Amino acid sequence: MRKRQREIEQLKEKVALGNRILSHQGLADYHGHLSARIPGTRRLLIKPVLAPLGYITRRDIIEVDIDEYKKICEENWAKVGNLKQEITMKIPPRETMIHAAIYEARPDIDSVVHTHQPLATAFSIGGRPILPIYNQAAPFAPETPIFPSPRLIYTVQDGIEVSQALGNRMALLLQGHGIVTVGEGVEQAAVNAIYLERAAYMQWIASSVGTPVTMPQKDIEVMKETTAARSYHAFAYFASLMKHERKR
């Protein structure tokens, strides 16, 4: 029992770090969230609603039962409402259904990211999928699907539709709203979000000087595996860039 609790606390630490990395990379502010599935359960770990990602610690991370949350997701939305004040309630984000629905649909996925990162979101507005045009974009092959609505995802049906739009891909653009990336763990989901933004930037520049060309399929397959394996190294690297942050 103690070992299990230690493992959960370690996962909370990783979830908190992943959130801070996304903030440090300029991909999220107080909107957005990274979650992790507690292995072997129908529970997830996530930061509280509208809590600034750059200041999230292990102590802030909350545990959500997916089955229970599905019963109260609309109530959770109403609880926050349109309060004209800083929201400090320690309740799940209003779009926790993005995470819950994907965990239900994708047993291969143990971490989910949702942000409003600007360049990738601009591609969703322009109706342009992000393509596997360079090595770190290989996980997004053959292209990112686009969910055709900017609406907020807070009902069970909303979550189902988003998970269906994602399908078996590793990233999804939400038209006029943001992005979703997934991974086998926190490291991969977070790194996918970072490289999705870089892929959008590279594709934007390539489009200004010519026509972006996707990598050959054989190279895509090799780089998919390589990028997945290296996500742990990449996560450690992006964490190292915050070495001067205050001790948490």
C-alpha positions in Angstrom: 0.0 0.0 0.0 2.8 2.4 0.9 4.6 1.5 -2.3 1.5 2.2 -4.3 1.1 5.6 -2.6 4.7 6.5 -3.3 4.2 5.7 -7.0 1.2 7.9 -7.1 3.1 10.7 -5.4 5.9 10.3 -7.9 3.4 10.5 -10.8 1.9 13.7 -9.3 5.4 15.1 -9.3 5.9 14.3 -12.9 2.5 15.7 -13.9 3.3 18.9 -12.1 6.7 19.1 -13.8 5.0 18.5 -17.2 2.6 21.4 -16.6 5.5 23.7 -15.7 7.5 22.7 -18.8 4.5 23.6 -21.0 4.3 27.0 -19.3 8.1 27.5 -19.6 7.9 26.7 -23.3 5.2 29.3 -23.8 2.5 26.8 -24.7 0.1 27.4 -21.9 -0.7 30.0 -19.1 -3.6 29.3 -16.8 -5.6 27.7 -19.6 -4.5 24.2 -20.5 -3.7 21.1 -18.6 -1.6 17.9 -18.7 -2.9 14.8 -17.0 -1.8 11.2 -16.4 -3.8 8.0 -15.9 -3.0 6.2 -12.7 -1.9 2.9 -14.2 -4.3 0.0 -13.9 -7.2 2.3 -12.7 -10.0 4.5 -14.1 -8.5 7.5 -12.3 -6.4 10.4 -13.5 -4.2 13.1 -12.1 -4.7 16.7 -13.2 -4.1 20.3 -12.0 -7.1 22.4 -10.6 -9.2 24.6 -12.8 -7.5 27.8 -14.1 -4.4 27.3 -11.8 -1.4 28.8 -13.6 0.7 26.0 -15.1 4.0 27.7 -14.2 3.4 27.3 -10.5 1.9 23.9 -10.3 3.5 21.6 -7.6 2.9 18.0 -6.6 0.7 19.3 -3.8 -1.7 21.0 -6.2 -2.4 17.9 -8.3 -5.8 16.4 -7.8 -7.1 12.9 -8.4 -10.3 12.3 -10.5 -12.4 9.2 -10.8 -13.4 9.0 -14.4 -16.8 7.3 -13.8 -17.7 9.7 -11.0 -16.6 12.7 -13.1 -18.8 11.7 -16.0 -21.8 12.0 -13.7 -20.9 15.5 -12.5 -19.1 17.0 -15.5 -21.8 19.5 -16.3 -22.2 20.4 -12.7 -18.5 21.0 -12.5 -18.8 23.4 -15.4 -21.7 25.3 -13.7 -19.8 25.4 -10.4 -17.1 27.6 -11.9 -19.6 29.6 -13.9 -18.7 33.2 -14.9 -17.4 34.4 -11.6 -15.8 37.8 -12.0 -13.0 37.0 -9.6 -9.9 34.8 -9.3 -11.0 31.2 -9.2 -9.2 29.3 -6.5 -11.4 26.3 -6.1 -9.5 23.0 -6.1 -11.8 21.3 -8.6 -10.9 19.7 -12.0 -10.6 21.8 -15.1 -13.9 22.3 -16.9 -12.6 20.4 -19.9 -11.5 17.3 -18.0 -13.8 15.4 -20.3 -11.1 15.7 -23.0 -8.8 13.6 -20.8 -11.4 11.2 -19.4 -12.8 10.4 -22.9 -9.4 9.8 -24.4 -8.4 7.4 -21.6 -11.6 5.5 -22.1 -11.1 5.2 -25.9 -7.3 4.7 -25.9 -5.9 2.0 -23.5 -2.5 2.6 -25.1 -2.4 6.2 -23.8 -1.5 7.2 -20.2 -1.1 11.0 -20.6 -3.0 13.7 -22.3 -2.2 17.4 -22.9 -4.6 20.2 -23.9 -3.3 23.7 -24.6 -4.2 26.8 -26.6 -0.7 27.1 -28.1 -0.8 29.8 -30.7 0.8 28.6 -33.9 -0.8 25.1 -34.0 -4.1 26.7 -33.1 -3.6 29.1 -36.1 -3.3 26.1 -38.3 -6.6 24.8 -37.0 -8.2 28.1 -37.8 -6.8 28.0 -41.3 -8.0 24.4 -41.8 -4.4 23.2 -42.4 -3.4 19.9 -40.9 0.2 19.8 -39.5 2.2 17.4 -41.6 5.2 15.1 -40.8 7.7 17.4 -42.6 10.7 16.8 -40.3 12.0 14.2 -37.9 10.2 15.4 -34.7 7.0 15.8 -36.6 6.9 12.1 -37.5 4.5 11.2 -34.6 1.8 13.3 -36.3 1.7 11.3 -39.5 -0.1 11.1 -41.8 -1.4 14.5 -40.6 -3.2 16.0 -37.6 -7.0 15.7 -37.8 -9.0 18.8 -37.1 -12.0 18.9 -34.7 -14.4 21.2 -36.6 -15.6 23.3 -33.6 -14.2 25.9 -31.1 -16.7 24.8 -28.4 -15.5 24.0 -25.0 -15.5 20.3 -24.2 -17.3 19.6 -21.0 -20.0 17.1 -21.6 -19.7 13.3 -22.0 -20.8 13.6 -25.6 -18.3 16.4 -26.3 -15.6 14.1 -24.9 -16.7 11.2 -27.1 -16.6 13.4 -30.2 -13.1 14.7 -29.5 -11.8 11.2 -28.8 -13.3 10.0 -32.1 -11.8 12.9 -34.0 -8.4 12.0 -32.5 -8.8 8.3 -33.4 -5.5 6.5 -33.2 -3.4 9.7 -33.8 -1.0 11.4 -31.4 -2.2 14.9 -31.9 -5.5 16.7 -32.7 -6.1 20.3 -33.6 -9.3 21.9 -32.1 -10.5 24.5 -34.6 -10.2 28.0 -33.1 -9.6 26.4 -29.7 -6.3 24.7 -29.2 -4.7 21.3 -29.5 -4.6 17.9 -27.8 -1.5 15.6 -27.7 -1.2 12.2 -26.2 1.5 9.8 -25.2 2.3 6.5 -23.5 3.4 8.6 -20.5 3.8 12.2 -19.4 7.1 12.6 -21.1 5.8 11.7 -24.6 2.6 13.7 -24.3 4.4 16.9 -23.2 7.2 16.5 -25.7 4.6 15.9 -28.5 2.9 19.3 -27.6 6.3 21.1 -27.8 7.2 19.5 -31.2 3.7 20.0 -32.5 4.2 23.8 -32.1 7.7 23.6 -33.7 6.3 21.6 -36.6 3.6 24.3 -37.1 6.3 27.0 -37.1 8.5 25.0 -39.6 5.5 24.3 -41.9 4.5 28.0 -41.8 8.0 29.1 -42.8 8.3 26.3 -45.5 4.9 27.5 -46.9 6.2 31.0 -47.3 9.1 29.9 -49.5 7.7 26.9 -51.3 5.5 23.9 -50.8 6.1 21.8 -47.6 7.0 18.2 -48.5 6.3 15.3 -46.1 9.0 12.8 -45.3 9.0 9.4 -47.1 7.0 6.8 -45.3 10.0 4.6 -44.5 11.6 7.6 -42.7 8.4 8.4 -40.9 8.2 4.9 -39.5 11.8 5.0 -38.3 11.5 8.5 -36.8 8.2 7.6 -35.1 10.0 5.0 -33.0 13.1 7.1 -32.5 11.1 10.1 -31.3 9.0 8.1 -29.0 12.1 6.6 -27.4 13.8 9.9 -27.1 10.9 11.6 -25.6 12.3 10.8 -22.1 15.6 12.4 -23.0 13.7 15.4 -24.5 11.5 15.8 -21.4 14.6 15.8 -19.2 16.2 18.4 -21.4 13.2 20.7 -21.3 13.1 20.3 -17.5 16.8 21.2 -17.3 16.0 24.6 -18.9 14.1 25.4 -15.7 17.0 24.6 -13.4 16.9 28.2 -12.0 13.3 28.0 -11.1 12.6 28.3 -7.4 12.8 25.0 -5.5 9.4 23.3 -5.5 
